[in-house]
Amino acid sequence: MKETLDEKDMKILEIMLQDSSLSTHKISKKTLIPVTTVLNRIRKMKVLGVIKKYTVEVDKEKLGKTLGAYVFVAVDNNIAKATGGGKGGLSKKILKHPFVESADEVTGNIDIIVKVNTSGIKELNDYVVNTLREYPGVTKTETLIILNPNIK
């Protein structure tokens, strides 16, 4: 039987999505739900797999990663399969690189969209030309530089 989340669970989750570092006490104050209830519901959501992990959001500029880009990657799946698990295996390899924020398999003329953060054009070029294009199965890349990140 699949357990569903109720309104209280969703309130707690919404607060945690805004700031996962908040204590159960602070979440309790914001939601007006008792602390023990908050703690038990968070545990329940972990057990259910709704909450998989807690993450940290970093200021990329303070880390010197001021240039973001999306790289569209076309893949010859036969070559990628023969050398390590097809597109899925390739996506996992790509994701391990420190410049890579995400690597998502998509439909259409491209196979994988890679989001990268680098210190500048030279570092981006070096990554695309000397690392990404060297993976077996990568047949073509197209790079789109992010001009105005996180417009809200």
Secondary structure, DSSP 4 states (H G I P E B T S, - for coil): ------HHHHHHHHHHHH-TT--HHHHHHHHT--HHHHHHHHHHHHHHTS---------TGGGT--EEEEEEEEE-HHHHHHHHSHHHHHHHHHHTSTTEEEEEE-SSS-SEEEEEEESSHHHHHHHHHHTGGGSTTEEEEEEEE-SSTT--
